[in-house]
């Protein structure tokens, strides 16, 4: 069996920053520190941080007075920020800087008098955070059919922003439908789309050229991991989303010689190694190689309170 690893895969700079914030907060302030929602969408990451003293809550009313509180990488609505400020909670914001950039873009468009459309998945924490940051009504669309259903008057000045875990390929049809429906419309350049989303999706497409089967390491509630799996299927390859090697069904790889592996932006490399170990348990004569691909050197600064 031959295992080929996508490049790049796994952690992006925003995820690395978010995890670093929790770990450094524990070092500086001691346990417990409280994190609103999962810091990133990966159970293994969350459980590891729990073992170090982090406590995960869904709402701020679960946080004791005076406790160090961390906002997840997905961002939060402005109402949550104001609630934390009203309670004088010590806050560390782990919102990915690229998500914060979307918030700023949305506010700028609204400030210019435009009606804002957000392309994203309903119920996703990032989407809820963005909709609650803009300070004005936001129209959420996910498909071209959603665009057709919009009741915004045709002559209205409109702007759009996108969920960061969607790539330009994911949103191209929706953006085209918006531009067809509204003549006075603006939106971010394609270079503003999350680099990690774009790079990982392109890497999977390259992986599909050589692999018989695609294994995506990531959580079921991870938007970008699900999309990587979908891309594999769109390219005609049997593709499976798994948390770790324990979820690998030997029948998925039976009769195939080349297995492609990638990982979502919130999946640690240790889980990729775990899947490789599971494949070696099926076939001890397994080789591992990595594809050529983009090398990512982006790093995001930590909050001032946590910088060494």
ABEGO torsion letter per residue (X at the ends): XBBBBBOBBEBBAAAAAAAAAAAAAAAAAEOBBBBBEBABBBAAAAAAAAAAGBBBBABAAABBBGBBBBBBAAEBBAAAAAAAAAAGBBBBBABBAAAAAAAAAAAAAAAAGBBBBBBBBBGBAAAAAAAAAAGBBBBBBABAAAAAABABBAABBBBBBBBAABBAAAAAAAAAAAAAABABBBBBBAAABBAAAAAAAAAAAAAAAABABBBBBEBAABAAAAAAAAAAAAAGBBBBBBABAAABBAAAABGBABBBBBBBAABBAAAAAAAAAAAAAABABBBBBBBBBBBBABBBBBBAAABX
